Structures are given as C-alpha cells and as structure tokens.
C-alpha cells in the first residue's frame, strides 16, 4: 500500500528536467543533491562539535 501512495506522488513517466547554462547541462534532481551536499559540508565545518568546548586550565 505504501509503494502505491509513494508512486502516486512522483510521476517518473515523462522526460527529465534539465538546467542548461552555457556548457553546463545537469538535471534538477542531481543539482538538488549537489546543493544539499554542499550545505551539509558547510554545516559540518561551521557547527561546533558537542562537548568540545575549551575550558580554562587553572594552574
């Protein structure tokens, strides 16, 4: 039943949609995946790790 509902949401029966700019020709699905990977990579660089706060060391 779940496969039927999921199949009704997205029709894969037609041709793909492509982004064309000068010599770049990429499908919107691949462009979305690449954009999400870039956002995830940027978040991994900018978001601090939990528990890695530097505490002042007293002597």
Backbone bond lengths (Angstrom), bond angles and torsions (degrees), N, CA, C in turn:
res aa  C-N    CA-C-N  psi(-1)  N-CA   C-N-CA  omega(-1)  CA-C   N-CA-C  phi
1 X - - - 1.455 - - 1.538 110.95 -
2 X 1.345 116.94 -39.90 1.462 120.34 -178.53 1.526 110.80 -66.72
3 X 1.325 117.70 -35.65 1.455 120.36 179.19 1.521 111.18 -64.93
4 X 1.319 116.76 -36.12 1.455 121.02 179.33 1.518 110.58 -66.69
5 X 1.325 117.05 -42.01 1.463 120.35 179.51 1.523 111.53 -67.83
6 X 1.320 116.68 -40.75 1.462 120.02 179.20 1.525 110.40 -67.16
7 X 1.298 117.95 -38.42 1.451 121.76 177.91 1.521 112.57 -66.64
8 X 1.317 117.11 -27.37 1.459 120.48 179.03 1.524 111.56 -76.26
9 X 1.325 118.15 -22.23 1.457 120.85 -178.02 1.519 112.64 -75.49
10 X 1.316 117.33 -38.06 1.450 121.81 -175.78 1.527 109.14 -124.54
11 X 1.325 115.42 120.89 1.460 119.61 177.70 1.531 109.40 -92.53
12 X 1.310 116.61 119.54 1.457 121.71 179.19 1.524 111.32 -103.99
13 X 1.309 115.57 20.94 1.452 120.52 -174.50 1.528 113.17 -84.83
14 X 1.311 118.39 -19.32 1.460 121.06 -176.43 1.510 112.40 -99.69
15 X 1.320 116.34 -179.24 1.470 120.18 177.80 1.526 111.05 -72.57
16 X 1.313 116.32 158.56 1.446 120.93 179.60 1.515 111.82 -73.57
17 X 1.321 115.69 159.95 1.452 121.49 177.74 1.522 108.18 -104.58
18 X 1.317 115.80 133.63 1.454 120.55 -173.37 1.515 111.69 -122.75
19 X 1.339 115.00 146.07 1.450 123.48 172.97 1.517 106.86 -95.28
20 X 1.323 116.80 123.35 1.464 120.97 -178.19 1.522 108.50 -122.62
21 X 1.334 115.75 122.31 1.459 121.83 178.50 1.519 107.76 -145.53
22 X 1.326 116.72 112.55 1.462 124.37 -174.43 1.534 109.91 52.51
23 X 1.309 119.13 -111.32 1.461 121.39 -178.79 1.526 112.47 -99.95
24 X 1.352 117.42 0.79 1.465 121.12 179.44 1.525 109.10 -89.17
25 X 1.312 115.76 127.18 1.450 122.16 177.95 1.526 107.29 -136.26
26 X 1.344 117.01 106.07 1.468 121.42 -174.99 1.525 108.91 -139.38
27 X 1.313 116.08 144.79 1.462 119.39 -179.92 1.527 109.51 -73.32
28 X 1.327 115.85 152.42 1.456 120.36 -179.64 1.534 111.53 -64.73
29 X 1.318 117.35 -31.09 1.464 120.00 178.34 1.527 110.27 -65.29
30 X 1.333 117.22 -46.44 1.468 120.24 178.43 1.524 111.47 -67.28
31 X 1.315 117.41 -36.69 1.462 121.26 177.42 1.525 111.12 -63.23
32 X 1.319 117.31 -38.54 1.465 121.97 177.07 1.523 111.22 -65.26
33 X 1.324 116.84 -43.06 1.465 120.71 179.22 1.527 110.59 -64.12
34 X 1.322 118.00 -42.44 1.462 121.45 179.27 1.518 110.63 -64.65
35 X 1.336 117.82 -41.94 1.464 121.40 178.45 1.532 111.18 -62.96
36 X 1.323 117.78 -41.53 1.463 120.99 178.12 1.527 111.71 -65.86
37 X 1.326 117.64 -36.01 1.465 120.86 177.09 1.526 110.94 -66.78
38 X 1.330 117.30 -39.56 1.467 120.64 178.15 1.518 110.69 -65.86
39 X 1.326 117.61 -41.69 1.468 121.41 178.08 1.523 110.41 -64.15
40 X 1.326 117.87 -41.93 1.461 121.51 178.23 1.521 111.47 -64.19
41 X 1.323 117.62 -40.73 1.455 121.86 178.45 1.523 110.66 -64.95
42 X 1.322 117.70 -43.28 1.463 121.38 178.51 1.523 110.95 -64.19
43 X 1.320 116.97 -40.60 1.467 120.34 178.02 1.523 110.65 -64.95
44 X 1.330 118.19 -37.57 1.459 121.08 178.76 1.522 111.33 -65.60
45 X 1.319 117.11 -31.52 1.461 119.94 177.70 1.525 112.36 -77.05
46 X 1.315 117.59 -35.12 1.461 121.36 -171.58 1.526 114.74 -94.03
47 X 1.315 118.02 -30.93 1.469 121.18 -177.35 1.525 108.54 -81.05
48 X 1.341 117.43 126.16 1.467 118.76 -178.83 1.531 111.86 -71.95
49 X 1.318 114.71 151.55 1.459 119.99 176.35 1.526 109.37 -71.58
50 X 1.324 117.97 141.51 1.460 119.35 177.80 1.532 111.00 -69.49
51 X 1.308 116.25 138.13 1.458 120.88 177.30 1.507 114.58 81.28
52 X 1.309 118.72 8.26 1.458 121.26 -178.25 1.531 111.65 -108.16
53 X 1.311 117.00 30.99 1.459 120.24 178.63 1.518 109.30 -78.12
54 X 1.312 115.20 138.71 1.456 119.91 178.91 1.528 109.15 -82.00
55 X 1.307 113.98 123.59 1.466 119.29 177.35 1.515 108.54 -98.19
56 X 1.317 115.50 145.54 1.463 119.20 177.10 1.516 108.70 -68.49
57 X 1.304 114.59 127.63 1.462 119.44 178.65 1.517 108.35 -89.40
58 X 1.298 116.11 127.11 1.477 120.10 177.77 1.513 108.77 -102.55
59 X 1.323 115.17 138.99 1.466 119.68 -179.88 1.488 110.76 -106.72
